[in-house]
Amino acid sequence: MITEFRRYRVTAGDLPDLTHRFAHVVTPLFTAHGFRVEGAWTPTGPGPAHELLYAVGWSDEEAMADGWRRFREDPAWERARETPRYSGLRPDITSTTWTPAEFLGTRP
């Protein structure tokens, strides 16, 4: 089991459109392609205010690569990216994969 953490940084003012896209387009597509989203967060307090962080659980790196390939090839994703509300969104995306720390044991 691995967890992929993805951080999206957008320009000032774009976070509402990014979270709208996730709520109305991305999350339903993730569900359709078998993604197991473990959580999503936006920042509070001092620091970057234009970020979205989310975590996806995968059985292994092969499943992760296959899931992303199917998502990117989905015509619904291509259409959604080009709609006027979302076409200007060009987030800076970072992705890291993690495994559970041994000292905590494995968790479901």
N, CA, C and O of each residue as an XYZ file, in Angstrom:
432
protein
N       0.853     -1.187      0.000
C       0.000      0.000      0.000
C       0.889      1.238      0.000
O       1.833      1.337      0.784
N       0.579      2.172     -0.882
C       1.269      3.459     -0.906
C       0.221      4.567     -0.916
O      -0.922      4.363     -1.323
N       0.633      5.726     -0.464
C      -0.225      6.906     -0.516
C       0.486      7.958     -1.341
O       1.656      8.262     -1.109
N      -0.219      8.503     -2.291
C       0.314      9.579     -3.127
C      -0.259     10.895     -2.608
O      -1.473     11.074     -2.509
N       0.647     11.802     -2.282
C       0.237     13.149     -1.890
C       0.499     14.065     -3.073
O       1.607     14.100     -3.607
N      -0.534     14.812     -3.483
C      -0.401     15.738     -4.612
C      -0.740     17.146     -4.127
O      -1.774     17.378     -3.500
N       0.152     18.067     -4.433
C      -0.026     19.465     -4.038
C      -0.169     20.301     -5.301
O       0.675     20.252     -6.196
N      -1.250     21.069     -5.357
C      -1.518     21.956     -6.482
C      -1.382     23.388     -5.995
O      -2.059     23.794     -5.051
N      -0.513     24.149     -6.635
C      -0.362     25.573     -6.331
C      -0.894     26.351     -7.529
O      -0.519     26.094     -8.673
N      -1.771     27.302     -7.245
C      -2.351     28.121     -8.311
C      -2.080     29.589     -8.015
O      -1.660     29.944     -6.914
N      -2.323     30.431     -9.002
C      -2.137     31.865     -8.809
C      -3.250     32.418     -7.928
O      -4.313     31.816     -7.783
N      -2.977     33.571     -7.350
C      -3.949     34.214     -6.454
C      -5.299     34.328     -7.154
O      -5.377     34.747     -8.308
N      -6.337     33.958     -6.457
C      -7.694     34.055     -6.990
C      -8.183     32.823     -7.717
O      -9.374     32.730     -8.015
N      -7.304     31.864     -8.020
C      -7.718     30.673     -8.776
C      -8.153     29.497     -7.913
O      -8.703     28.528     -8.436
N      -7.920     29.557     -6.606
C      -8.262     28.416     -5.764
C      -9.763     28.082     -5.806
O     -10.100     26.899     -5.840
N     -10.682     29.064     -5.805
C     -12.103     28.694     -5.900
C     -12.434     27.908     -7.171
O     -13.223     26.965     -7.117
N     -11.847     28.275     -8.307
C     -12.107     27.524     -9.539
C     -11.472     26.137     -9.480
O     -12.050     25.169     -9.974
N     -10.290     26.035     -8.881
C      -9.647     24.732     -8.754
C     -10.478     23.804     -7.861
O     -10.704     22.648     -8.219
N     -10.929     24.292     -6.715
C     -11.721     23.435     -5.839
C     -13.077     23.097     -6.470
O     -13.606     22.007     -6.254
N     -13.634     24.020     -7.243
C     -14.872     23.733     -7.964
C     -14.643     22.611     -8.975
O     -15.462     21.699     -9.092
N     -13.531     22.680     -9.703
C     -13.212     21.634    -10.678
C     -13.058     20.283     -9.978
O     -13.534     19.264    -10.479
N     -12.403     20.274     -8.837
C     -12.257     19.019     -8.107
C     -13.610     18.492     -7.650
O     -13.883     17.297     -7.771
N     -14.456     19.369     -7.129
C     -15.753     18.932     -6.615
C     -16.669     18.408     -7.712
O     -17.379     17.425     -7.502
N     -16.667     19.045     -8.871
C     -17.663     18.753     -9.901
C     -17.160     17.936    -11.084
O     -17.961     17.389    -11.842
N     -15.846     17.847    -11.249
C     -15.302     17.115    -12.389
C     -14.324     16.028    -11.944
O     -14.499     14.852    -12.264
N     -13.307     16.432    -11.213
C     -12.219     15.511    -10.894
C     -12.671     14.374     -9.975
O     -12.409     13.207    -10.262
N     -13.340     14.703     -8.885
C     -13.733     13.661     -7.943
C     -14.639     12.605     -8.582
O     -14.417     11.415     -8.359
N     -15.647     12.991     -9.363
C     -16.437     11.944    -10.035
C     -15.601     11.083    -10.989
O     -15.829      9.878    -11.093
N     -14.637     11.693    -11.683
C     -13.773     10.907    -12.566
C     -12.861      9.994    -11.762
O     -12.634      8.845    -12.144
N     -12.333     10.501    -10.645
C     -11.529      9.640     -9.783
C     -12.329      8.412     -9.368
O     -11.828      7.289     -9.429
N     -13.553      8.623     -8.953
C     -14.412      7.513     -8.527
C     -14.616      6.525     -9.673
O     -14.534      5.313     -9.477
N     -14.878      7.045    -10.856
C     -15.106      6.187    -12.022
C     -13.881      5.353    -12.373
O     -14.010      4.249    -12.901
N     -12.684      5.880    -12.079
C     -11.447      5.179    -12.417
C     -10.837      4.439    -11.234
O      -9.701      3.971    -11.316
N     -11.583      4.330    -10.130
C     -11.146      3.523     -9.011
C     -10.134      4.164     -8.083
O      -9.498      3.465     -7.295
N      -9.969      5.480     -8.154
C      -9.064      6.161     -7.224
C      -9.662      6.077     -5.822
O     -10.878      6.181     -5.660
N      -8.823      5.890     -4.815
C      -9.271      5.895     -3.428
C      -8.745      7.176     -2.764
O      -7.661      7.181     -2.182
N      -9.516      8.242     -2.857
C      -9.099      9.526     -2.288
C      -9.241      9.447     -0.778
O     -10.320      9.161     -0.260
N      -8.149      9.701     -0.081
C      -8.124      9.581      1.378
C      -8.368     10.909      2.085
O      -8.617     10.935      3.290
N      -8.299     11.998      1.351
C      -8.559     13.293      1.952
C      -8.067     14.406      1.048
O      -7.256     14.187      0.147
N      -8.572     15.604      1.303
C      -8.150     16.799      0.573
C      -8.172     17.966      1.549
O      -9.032     18.044      2.426
N      -7.203     18.879      1.384
C      -7.057     19.972      2.329
C      -6.685     21.264      1.613
O      -6.017     21.251      0.579
N      -7.129     22.372      2.179
C      -6.679     23.700      1.786
C      -6.080     24.340      3.038
O      -6.456     23.973      4.151
N      -5.153     25.292      2.877
C      -4.421     25.813      4.036
C      -5.238     26.772      4.895
O      -6.189     27.408      4.440
N      -4.828     26.845      6.149
C      -5.354     27.830      7.079
C      -4.156     28.548      7.699
O      -3.033     28.043      7.674
N      -4.406     29.702      8.240
C      -3.335     30.435      8.917
C      -2.301     30.994      7.963
O      -2.546     31.093      6.760
N      -1.138     31.361      8.498
C      -0.091     31.946      7.662
C       0.472     30.921      6.680
O       0.380     29.713      6.897
N       1.039     31.417      5.629
C       1.632     30.541      4.622
C       0.887     30.651      3.313
O       0.018     31.508      3.151
N       1.237     29.764      2.358
C       0.590     29.809      1.040
C      -0.921     29.622      1.142
O      -1.396     28.679      1.776
N      -1.658     30.510      0.526
C      -3.123     30.453      0.602
C      -3.753     29.928     -0.679
O      -4.978     29.847     -0.774
N      -2.960     29.580     -1.636
C      -3.484     29.199     -2.952
C      -3.063     27.771     -3.295
O      -2.527     27.514     -4.373
N      -3.312     26.848     -2.368
C      -2.895     25.466     -2.558
C      -4.022     24.496     -2.230
O      -4.901     24.774     -1.415
N      -3.964     23.371     -2.881
C      -4.836     22.243     -2.584
C      -3.928     21.037     -2.428
O      -3.083     20.779     -3.286
N      -4.091     20.306     -1.356
C      -3.333     19.080     -1.111
C      -4.339     17.948     -0.977
O      -5.344     18.080     -0.279
N      -4.062     16.833     -1.651
C      -4.932     15.672     -1.470
C      -4.100     14.407     -1.492
O      -2.969     14.391     -1.978
N      -4.687     13.341     -0.953
C      -4.003     12.054     -0.854
C      -4.852     10.978     -1.520
O      -6.072     10.934     -1.362
N      -4.173     10.111     -2.269
C      -4.825      8.988     -2.938
C      -4.109      7.710     -2.520
O      -2.884      7.624     -2.605
N      -4.866      6.726     -2.072
C      -4.286      5.432     -1.717
C      -4.260      4.502     -2.917
O      -5.224      4.419     -3.677
N      -3.151      3.810     -3.075
C      -2.962      2.860     -4.177
C      -2.422      1.549     -3.623
O      -1.767      1.530     -2.581
N      -2.696      0.464     -4.317
C      -2.141     -0.820     -3.890
C      -0.633     -0.866     -4.141
O       0.115     -1.428     -3.341
N      -0.188     -0.273     -5.257
C       1.239     -0.239     -5.575
C       1.483      0.795     -6.681
O       0.538      1.411     -7.173
N       2.725      0.980     -7.062
C       3.067      1.998     -8.062
C       2.523      1.666     -9.446
O       2.205      2.568    -10.220
N       2.414      0.385     -9.759
C       1.834     -0.005    -11.046
C       0.364      0.411    -11.124
O      -0.080      0.923    -12.152
N      -0.387      0.196    -10.052
C      -1.797      0.602    -10.015
C      -1.912      2.118    -10.120
O      -2.823      2.629    -10.772
N      -0.995      2.837     -9.483
C      -1.005      4.294     -9.551
C      -0.774      4.766    -10.993
O      -1.506      5.617    -11.498
N       0.240      4.210    -11.645
C       0.542      4.600    -13.030
C      -0.638      4.281    -13.954
O      -0.985      5.083    -14.820
N      -1.248      3.115    -13.768
C      -2.392      2.736    -14.600
C      -3.593      3.644    -14.348
O      -4.269      4.054    -15.292
N      -3.861      3.960    -13.086
C      -4.978      4.846    -12.763
C      -4.815      6.220    -13.389
O      -5.759      6.762    -13.965
N      -3.613      6.787    -13.276
C      -3.388      8.108    -13.865
C      -3.464      8.071    -15.390
O      -3.962      9.006    -16.017
N      -2.967      6.983    -15.981
C      -3.049      6.865    -17.443
C      -4.502      6.867    -17.889
O      -4.857      7.586    -18.823
N      -5.357      6.068    -17.235
C      -6.771      6.007    -17.603
C      -7.460      7.355    -17.383
O      -8.279      7.775    -18.201
N      -7.133      8.023    -16.297
C      -7.710      9.339    -16.018
C      -7.332     10.342    -17.115
O      -8.196     11.030    -17.659
N      -6.053     10.416    -17.430
C      -5.592     11.394    -18.437
C      -6.169     11.130    -19.823
O      -6.360     12.064    -20.602
N      -6.448      9.866    -20.136
C      -6.976      9.503    -21.448
C      -8.491      9.619    -21.530
O      -9.060      9.458    -22.610
N      -9.148      9.892    -20.425
C     -10.603      9.975    -20.407
C     -11.064     11.216    -21.174
O     -10.657     12.326    -20.831
N     -11.898     11.059    -22.198
C     -12.376     12.214    -22.960
C     -13.118     13.234    -22.093
O     -13.085     14.428    -22.391
N     -13.780     12.787    -21.033
C     -14.475     13.726    -20.144
C     -13.478     14.659    -19.465
O     -13.779     15.833    -19.249
N     -12.296     14.149    -19.127
C     -11.265     14.999    -18.523
C     -10.755     16.019    -19.537
O     -10.580     17.193    -19.208
N     -10.521     15.579    -20.749
C     -10.055     16.505    -21.788
C     -11.071     17.614    -22.031
O     -10.694     18.780    -22.144
N     -12.335     17.272    -22.111
C     -13.380     18.287    -22.317
C     -13.449     19.255    -21.141
O     -13.557     20.466    -21.330
N     -13.387     18.723    -19.945
C     -13.495     19.574    -18.752
C     -12.337     20.559    -18.659
O     -12.538     21.713    -18.281
N     -11.149     20.126    -18.993
C      -9.979     21.010    -18.919
C     -10.114     22.214    -19.838
O      -9.554     23.276    -19.565
N     -10.846     22.054    -20.910
C     -10.953     23.121    -21.898
C     -12.198     23.984    -21.740
O     -12.397     24.909    -22.528
N     -13.036     23.713    -20.753
C     -14.188     24.591    -20.530
C     -13.685     25.957    -20.085
O     -12.647     26.043    -19.429
N     -14.397     27.024    -20.425
C     -13.908     28.371    -20.109
C     -13.559     28.586    -18.636
O     -12.573     29.256    -18.331
N     -14.346     28.032    -17.729
C     -14.059     28.264    -16.304
C     -12.719     27.672    -15.884
O     -12.044     28.218    -15.012
N     -12.329     26.554    -16.503
C     -11.130     25.844    -16.063
C      -9.939     25.974    -17.005
O      -8.824     25.620    -16.623
N     -10.136     26.464    -18.209
C      -9.059     26.434    -19.193
C      -7.851     27.272    -18.791
O      -6.740     26.999    -19.246
N      -8.040     28.288    -17.948
C      -6.916     29.107    -17.515
C      -6.157     28.550    -16.332
O      -5.108     29.079    -15.966
N      -6.670     27.486    -15.725
C      -5.994     26.902    -14.573
C      -4.775     26.116    -15.027
O      -4.889     25.156    -15.789
N      -3.635     26.523    -14.560
C      -2.385     25.826    -14.854
C      -1.609     25.681    -13.548
O      -0.615     26.372    -13.326
N      -2.076     24.768    -12.682
C      -1.420     24.642    -11.385
C      -0.016     24.063    -11.499
O       0.293     23.295    -12.409
N       0.815     24.455    -10.552
C       2.120     23.824    -10.369
C       1.849     22.599     -9.491
O       1.402     22.740     -8.353
N       2.115     21.412    -10.009
C       1.743     20.178     -9.329
C       2.996     19.435     -8.873
O       3.933     19.238     -9.647
N       2.996     19.028     -7.610
C       4.040     18.138     -7.123
C       3.366     16.878     -6.604
O       2.258     16.928     -6.071
N       4.036     15.767     -6.763
C       3.506     14.482     -6.329
C       4.615     13.702     -5.639
O       5.732     13.609     -6.148
N       4.298     13.141     -4.473
C       5.230     12.264     -3.771
C       4.452     11.049     -3.284
O       3.276     11.151     -2.937
N       5.115      9.909     -3.261
C       4.486      8.695     -2.757
C       5.142      8.310     -1.435
O       6.342      8.496     -1.231
N       4.319      7.772     -0.552
C       4.748      7.445      0.804
C       4.255      6.054      1.168
O       3.240      5.585      0.653
N       4.987      5.403      2.062
C       4.541      4.145      2.659
C       4.406      4.383      4.162
O       5.034      5.293      4.702
N       3.593      3.572      4.841
C       3.427      3.758      6.284
C       4.758      3.602      7.025
O       5.558      2.727      6.694
N       4.986      4.435      8.006
C       6.179      4.337      8.833
C       6.087      3.076      9.690
O       5.049      2.809     10.295
N       7.159      2.311      9.741
C       7.137      1.041     10.463
C       6.799      1.214     11.943
O       6.125      0.361     12.519
N       7.246      2.285     12.559
C       7.022      2.413     13.990
C       5.550      2.609     14.348
O       5.180      2.464     15.513
N       4.703      2.937     13.367
C       3.267      3.050     13.612
C       2.517      1.808     13.187
O       1.327      1.670     13.469
N       3.199      0.911     12.516
C       2.548     -0.283     11.991
C       1.728      0.086     10.753
O       1.735      1.237     10.317
N       1.051     -0.860     10.215
C       0.221     -0.575      9.041
C      -1.168     -0.211      9.531
O      -1.651     -0.727     10.539
N      -1.782      0.670      8.808
C      -3.141      1.115      9.161
C      -4.032      0.930      7.937
O      -3.571      1.023      6.799
N      -5.298      0.670      8.182
C      -6.218      0.465      7.037
C      -6.407      1.722      6.226
O      -7.144      1.715      5.240
